Amino acid sequence: MSRFWSDTARRLTPYVPGEQPKLDKLVKLNTNESPYGPSPRAVEAIQRAASEDLRRYPDPNSDALKAALARYHSLSPAQVFVGNGSDEVLAHAFIALLKHAAPLRFPDITYSFYPVYCGLFDIDYTPIALTESLEIDPSDYPTGGPIIFPNPNAPTGRLLPIVAVEQILAANPEVPVVVDEAYIDYGGESAIPLVDRHPNLLVTRTFSKSRALAGLRVGYAVGSAELVEGLERVKNSFNSYPLGRPAQAGAIASVEDEPHFRDSCARVIATREWLDRALTELGFEVLPSAANFVFARHPKHAGATLAAGLREQAIIVRHFKLPRIDDYLRITIGTDEECAALVDALKALV
């Protein structure tokens, strides 16, 4: 540690993103990226935006993108907030909405950025244990402090039905509830239709997964105009120009290409179902997933050993050295060919 660091920098435990290894002929199944490219219309829009106009600042409010998202979700533009990936949107939500006297609540096994943000922004929090089957139980969230959880949860992939989301909202009408829907397009029902009935609900989304634009860094949130105004206040106190011209143009074009979006999601879901069956036949216990990944363990083999064995064959999956889940592998759904290579490699290992 440097003597020039602040006390905040000294006490932080930073988030560790999925590895981006540089290996030949790599089968990369560790960071939940889409196995298929973005909408060709999005790529064309990005290329058109990469013109001499880049010398000028972009629209600081991203009004055209907000309007496109509002139309898509049948909301008003005042109910839409955009930022550099959903991680930045979430960071603004932690500051604007989730920092209160009562501790923030989220699952004990969940997106590992949540406790990092709590450390960065000095937010007290209480982890809520998942059930023995690694599910969120709505009854574990009675009236109390603010709440955030992914749906489907990460890294488990388990989906909370919309009636269960409403159960949590009904029990907590006086505090903000943030539902992180990074993976909802792969088989879940979104909570976005609930925002007009629940003024405390904020739903965050990303273009990085189902819209295959992880390299563009676009995320957004929807909720009441009151909640969005809070996010805007934080954004404009931090970075008033969050999205560049190419990012705004590409995101708008992606939203407007529904056939490509639906086809990509359907292909991932079909491969996920095949992989679930194939892993089960190999003796793995596979959690029900509504995401673009599966969470699986083998009763006779340690997760770390399997991850290392796959790596020797240039196949990378995500292994978490954490209590309760250290024997699980989180496996991103790749192409059919990539998933077949994974299964062949696991056959030799197990």
Buried (B, 14 or more C-beta within 10 A) or exposed (E): EEEEEEEEEEEEEEBEEBEEEEEEEBBBBBBBBBBBEBBEBBBEBBEBBEEEEEEEEBEEBBEBBBBBBBEBBEBBBBBBBBBBBBBBBBBBBBBBBBBEEEBBBBBEBBBBBBBBBBBBBEBEBEBBEBEEEBBBBBEEBEEBBBBBBBBBBBBBBBBBEBEBBBBBBEBBEEBBBBBBBBBBBBBBBBBBEBBBEBBBBBBBBBBBBBBBBBEBBBBBBBBBBEBBEBBBEBBEEEBEEBBBBBBBBBBBBBBBBEEBBEEBBEBBBEBBBBBBEBBEEBEBEBBBBBBBBBBBBBEEBEBBEBBEBBBEBBBBBBBBEEEEBEBBBBBBBBBBEBBBBBBEBBEEBB
